[in-house]
Amino acid sequence: MNVHRAQEILAADEKIEVSLNGLSVWIDSVDAAKSMVKVHVEENPSDARVVLAQELEEVH
């Protein structure tokens, strides 16, 4: 996923499924300048990570 799409998903009113290495994650914030995205595992909000936007996949 590109950083622009991550920003769109973060701003969206509806829930858009996103995965990181097969795990369902929720986008918390986007740092467009560094192409980094802070996410947390959906079932475990304390499991937060900062990853490259390219590591995320939109689930269709």
C-alpha positions as CSV (number, residue, x, y, z in Angstrom):
1,M,0.0,0.0,0.0
2,N,1.2,3.5,-0.6
3,V,1.3,6.2,2.1
4,H,-1.5,8.2,0.4
5,R,-3.9,5.2,0.5
6,A,-3.0,4.7,4.2
7,Q,-4.0,8.3,4.8
8,E,-7.3,7.8,3.0
9,I,-8.1,4.7,5.0
10,L,-7.3,6.5,8.3
11,A,-9.7,9.4,7.3
12,A,-12.4,7.1,6.0
13,D,-15.8,6.9,7.9
14,E,-16.2,3.2,7.1
15,K,-14.0,0.4,8.3
16,I,-11.5,-0.7,5.6
17,E,-9.8,-4.0,6.3
18,V,-6.0,-3.8,6.4
19,S,-3.5,-6.5,7.1
20,L,0.2,-6.8,8.0
21,N,1.7,-10.2,7.4
22,G,-1.7,-11.8,7.5
23,L,-2.7,-10.1,10.8
24,S,-5.7,-7.7,10.8
25,V,-4.5,-4.3,11.9
26,W,-6.0,-0.8,12.5
27,I,-4.2,2.3,11.3
28,D,-3.5,4.8,14.2
29,S,-1.4,7.4,12.4
30,V,0.5,8.1,9.2
31,D,3.8,9.9,8.8
32,A,3.8,10.7,5.1
33,A,7.2,12.3,5.1
34,K,8.8,9.0,6.2
35,S,6.2,6.7,4.6
36,M,5.7,5.2,8.0
37,V,2.4,4.0,9.5
38,K,1.6,3.3,13.2
39,V,-0.8,0.3,13.5
40,H,-2.1,-2.0,16.2
41,V,-3.3,-5.5,15.9
42,E,-7.1,-5.3,15.9
43,E,-7.7,-7.9,18.7
44,N,-4.8,-6.5,20.8
45,P,-4.6,-2.6,20.9
46,S,-1.5,-2.8,23.1
47,D,0.4,-4.6,20.2
48,A,1.3,-1.4,18.3
49,R,4.0,-1.2,15.6
50,V,5.4,1.4,13.3
51,V,5.9,-0.1,9.8
52,L,6.5,1.1,6.2
53,A,3.3,1.8,4.4
54,Q,4.4,-0.7,1.7
55,E,4.2,-3.5,4.3
56,L,0.4,-3.1,4.6
57,E,-2.2,-4.7,2.4
58,E,-5.7,-3.6,1.8
59,V,-8.1,-6.6,2.1
60,H,-10.7,-6.8,-0.6
